[in-house]
Amino acid sequence: MDKLNLHLNHFFLDKNNKSNTFWDKDFRKLIQNESNFTLNNDNCICLYKKGKYFNKFIPRYYTIQGTYLFYGDKDLKGFRKLENVYMSTSTEKTSYPYQIELMHNHNQITLYSNSEQDFTYIKLKLEQFCILIGFHNQYTIINQIGFGSTAQVFISKSLNDGSHYAIKRIRKNSKLNPQFLMEEILVMNDLCHPNIIKLHRVFETNRHINMVLQLVEGGELLKNQRYSIRDARIIFKQLAECVDYMHQKGVMHRDLKPQNILCKTNSLDVVLADFGLATYIKAKSYIYYRCGTTGYVAPEILQYKEGTKMYTEKCDIFSLGVILYQLVYNQHPFKDVQKEKMLKNNLLVEYKFDDSIKIPQSCKDLISLMLKQNPKQRPSASEILKHEFFDEQIFEHQNQTITLLEPQSDQKRSGPSLSSYNVDMKFSTLNNGFKLFEDEIDNDEEQQNGDFVETSPLWSKRIELQRGQSYRSQASSIIIQRQQSQDFKIKKLSIFRSELKQQSLQVLQPQMDKSIYESQEFHQIPYIPQNNMLLVHKKQYY
């Protein structure tokens, strides 16, 4: 029973919760919170609990439905929403060898089973929703592929089956709101869609929260790929279907932008990522009200005042309009040299269509509808999918494509400041240093405690995992490629670790020395202390 406590200081425990029992037996609360919830007896598993007085094993039936765990015998006895619930498992040489320990706000229970099949079934179900321990016993970190204002992203390999995953790692500290992070986890657990990044598991260590995510290897949308109008329509339809699904599930994203849309390799399939600002539409209260990214945030969010009526999911429709404009025109609708002017254009929705670029009128009409300043005049996601733009035949030359977006640094993509409008923003602040694996960042990153929260992009590169004929059990060879247009030469980038063997360093070092002297402009990177990982991002065009 104490195994969970021995591993870490639990981050998600609610210190204000005075409950002295694991199970919740107020079914009125369940009915109020889940109006469409129906309970059935399918897939019930018989597990055992120990009696309080005689240590007798008592059979009970358990089932997981939605995000709830139920138990009972002949009648339903209690339930627990799988939120802020920690889980660990163990095997001992007893008559009931398989054990599952669950903890919610210091209240622990242990479930026993003598059936490996039943144990495995309920264990896999619980792992989807519970906070787990033992991350480094199951995954190994390979390398870093991105970072943002509050998190870092790594490639990892499962020690069980060798599969590769993306790890979103968040450092635990007093400034991080557990409720804010838990809402992101709950939202992602509620969503299951081919165009939404999959959250597999969540682990907690002494220093970090590790979210095990689907690895998407194609990089960010619009970063280094150009699209024809036909391809742009295919991509945008996926986004509209994804947003329609989210809204039907009662979720609004609030941070839709190309940096949060990942491309699958060698295809037009895209995946929506980073649900850090996502929330439930009908929530009674919100952690953040004024949040998003400059140039994509809906005007009603910028104008929101505390105590007034909450904005709706139509804020996502506005962001979709900006993204479609970028897909077909290859520039931002509110772009301006002056940051204050760009913000004003965003707030007042001042933009114009470039008549020199041939775009179907139906596409312009759809963009105009989505970029309405009044959210009530914007179409819903389901109405967008019925628009004539998706049915219209588009004729174009085989080699006709939209001009490639001019590459920008991470700092530029984070958007301009709102400080001149007395609105503080949280930008892509950099960590003062980072290390691989479980080494700790020495200094906390600076954060502005403003009303408006802006996230920075986490996903910045295309990833290609290359495996030789003699596959090694350790880290795979990682090659990060930036695909330039035909006007640019393809330039390969390398991320390598100081732990590489001397033979590999002798091959790579001349290339690195040459790139350092030749390059005149570098990507924004964290400061790296000595004896740590060296990360070089070259940015040079011909």
Secondary structure as the mmCIF struct_conf table of DSSP 4:
data_model
#
loop_
_struct_conf.conf_type_id
_struct_conf.id
_struct_conf.beg_label_comp_id
_struct_conf.beg_label_asym_id
_struct_conf.beg_label_seq_id
_struct_conf.end_label_comp_id
_struct_conf.end_label_asym_id
_struct_conf.end_label_seq_id
HELX_RH_AL_P HELX_RH_AL_P1 LYS A 3 HIS A 7
TURN_TY1_P TURN_TY1_P1 PHE A 11 PHE A 12
TURN_TY1_P TURN_TY1_P2 LYS A 15 ASN A 16
BEND BEND1 PHE A 22 PHE A 22
STRN STRN1 ASP A 24 ASP A 24
HELX_RH_AL_P HELX_RH_AL_P2 PHE A 27 ASN A 33
TURN_TY1_P TURN_TY1_P3 SER A 35 ASN A 36
TURN_TY1_P TURN_TY1_P4 ASP A 42 ASN A 43
STRN STRN2 ILE A 45 LYS A 50
TURN_TY1_P TURN_TY1_P5 LYS A 52 PHE A 54
STRN STRN3 PHE A 57 GLN A 65
TURN_TY1_P TURN_TY1_P6 GLY A 66 THR A 67
STRN STRN4 TYR A 68 GLY A 72
BEND BEND2 ASP A 73 ASP A 75
STRN STRN5 LEU A 76 LYS A 81
BEND BEND3 LEU A 82 ASN A 84
STRN STRN6 VAL A 85 THR A 91
BEND BEND4 LYS A 93 TYR A 96
STRN STRN7 TYR A 98 HIS A 104
TURN_TY1_P TURN_TY1_P7 ASN A 105 HIS A 106
STRN STRN8 ASN A 107 SER A 113
BEND BEND5 ASN A 114 ASN A 114
HELX_RH_AL_P HELX_RH_AL_P3 GLU A 116 GLU A 127
TURN_TY1_P TURN_TY1_P8 GLN A 128 PHE A 129
BEND BEND6 CYS A 130 CYS A 130
STRN STRN9 ILE A 131 LEU A 132
HELX_RH_3T_P HELX_RH_3T_P1 PHE A 135 ASN A 137
TURN_TY1_P TURN_TY1_P9 GLN A 138 GLN A 138
STRN STRN10 TYR A 139 PHE A 147
BEND BEND7 SER A 149 THR A 150
STRN STRN11 ALA A 151 SER A 158
TURN_TY1_P TURN_TY1_P10 LEU A 159 ASP A 161
STRN STRN12 HIS A 164 ARG A 171
TURN_TY1_P TURN_TY1_P11 SER A 174 LYS A 175
BEND BEND8 LEU A 176 LEU A 176
HELX_RH_AL_P HELX_RH_AL_P4 PRO A 178 ASP A 190
TURN_TY1_P TURN_TY1_P12 PRO A 194 ASN A 195
STRN STRN13 ILE A 196 ILE A 196
HELX_LH_PP_P HELX_LH_PP_P1 ILE A 197 LYS A 198
STRN STRN14 LEU A 199 GLU A 204
BEND BEND9 ASN A 206 ARG A 207
STRN STRN15 HIS A 208 LEU A 213
BEND BEND10 GLY A 218 GLY A 218
STRN STRN16 GLU A 220 GLU A 220
TURN_TY1_P TURN_TY1_P13 LEU A 221 LYS A 223
BEND BEND11 ASN A 224 ASN A 224
HELX_RH_AL_P HELX_RH_AL_P5 ILE A 229 GLN A 248
TURN_TY1_P TURN_TY1_P14 LYS A 249 GLY A 250
STRN STRN17 VAL A 251 MET A 252
BEND BEND12 ARG A 254 ARG A 254
HELX_RH_3T_P HELX_RH_3T_P2 PRO A 258 ASN A 260
STRN STRN18 ILE A 261 CYS A 263
HELX_LH_PP_P HELX_LH_PP_P2 LYS A 264 LYS A 264
TURN_TY1_P TURN_TY1_P15 THR A 265 ASN A 266
BEND BEND13 SER A 267 LEU A 268
STRN STRN19 VAL A 270 LEU A 272
TURN_TY1_P TURN_TY1_P16 GLY A 276 LEU A 277
STRN STRN20 THR A 279 TYR A 280
TURN_TY1_P TURN_TY1_P17 ILE A 281 LYS A 282
BEND BEND14 LYS A 284 LYS A 284
BEND BEND15 ILE A 287 ILE A 287
BEND BEND16 TYR A 289 TYR A 289
STRN STRN21 ARG A 290 CYS A 291
TURN_TY1_P TURN_TY1_P18 THR A 294 TYR A 296
BEND BEND17 VAL A 297 VAL A 297
HELX_RH_AL_P HELX_RH_AL_P6 PRO A 299 LEU A 302
TURN_TY1_P TURN_TY1_P19 GLN A 303 GLN A 303
TURN_TY1_P TURN_TY1_P20 GLU A 306 GLY A 307
BEND BEND18 THR A 308 THR A 308
HELX_LH_PP_P HELX_LH_PP_P3 LYS A 309 TYR A 311
TURN_TY1_P TURN_TY1_P21 GLU A 313 GLU A 313
HELX_RH_AL_P HELX_RH_AL_P7 LYS A 314 TYR A 329
BEND BEND19 ASN A 330 GLN A 331
TURN_TY1_P TURN_TY1_P22 PRO A 333 PHE A 334
BEND BEND20 VAL A 337 GLN A 338
HELX_RH_AL_P HELX_RH_AL_P8 LYS A 339 LEU A 348
TURN_TY1_P TURN_TY1_P23 VAL A 349 VAL A 349
TURN_TY1_P TURN_TY1_P24 ASP A 355 SER A 356
BEND BEND21 ILE A 357 ILE A 357
HELX_RH_AL_P HELX_RH_AL_P9 GLN A 361 MET A 370
TURN_TY1_P TURN_TY1_P25 LEU A 371 LEU A 371
BEND BEND22 GLN A 373 ASN A 374
HELX_RH_3T_P HELX_RH_3T_P3 PRO A 375 GLN A 377
BEND BEND23 ARG A 378 ARG A 378
HELX_LH_PP_P HELX_LH_PP_P4 PRO A 379 SER A 380
HELX_RH_AL_P HELX_RH_AL_P10 ALA A 381 LEU A 385
TURN_TY1_P TURN_TY1_P26 LYS A 386 LYS A 386
BEND BEND24 HIS A 387 HIS A 387
HELX_RH_3T_P HELX_RH_3T_P4 GLU A 388 PHE A 390
TURN_TY1_P TURN_TY1_P27 ASP A 391 ASP A 391
BEND BEND25 GLU A 392 GLU A 392
TURN_TY1_P TURN_TY1_P28 GLN A 398 ASN A 399
HELX_LH_PP_P HELX_LH_PP_P5 ILE A 402 PRO A 407
HELX_RH_AL_P HELX_RH_AL_P11 ASP A 410 ARG A 413
TURN_TY1_P TURN_TY1_P29 SER A 414 SER A 414
HELX_RH_3T_P HELX_RH_3T_P5 SER A 419 TYR A 421
TURN_TY1_P TURN_TY1_P30 ASN A 422 ASN A 422
HELX_LH_PP_P HELX_LH_PP_P6 THR A 429 ASN A 431
BEND BEND26 ASN A 432 ASN A 432
BEND BEND27 LEU A 436 LEU A 436
TURN_TY1_P TURN_TY1_P31 PHE A 437 GLU A 438
HELX_LH_PP_P HELX_LH_PP_P7 ASP A 439 ILE A 441
BEND BEND28 ASP A 442 ASN A 443
HELX_LH_PP_P HELX_LH_PP_P8 ASP A 444 GLU A 446
BEND BEND29 ASP A 451 ASP A 451
STRN STRN22 PHE A 452 VAL A 453
STRN STRN23 ARG A 462 GLN A 466
BEND BEND30 GLN A 469 SER A 470
BEND BEND31 SER A 473 GLN A 474
HELX_LH_PP_P HELX_LH_PP_P9 ALA A 475 SER A 476
STRN STRN24 SER A 477 ARG A 482
TURN_TY1_P TURN_TY1_P32 GLN A 486 ASP A 487
BEND BEND32 PHE A 488 PHE A 488
STRN STRN25 LYS A 491 SER A 494
TURN_TY1_P TURN_TY1_P33 SER A 498 GLU A 499
BEND BEND33 LEU A 500 LEU A 500
HELX_RH_AL_P HELX_RH_AL_P12 GLN A 502 GLU A 518
BEND BEND34 GLN A 520 GLN A 520
STRN STRN26 GLU A 521 PHE A 522
TURN_TY1_P TURN_TY1_P34 GLN A 530 ASN A 531
BEND BEND35 ASN A 532 ASN A 532
STRN STRN27 LYS A 538 LYS A 539
#
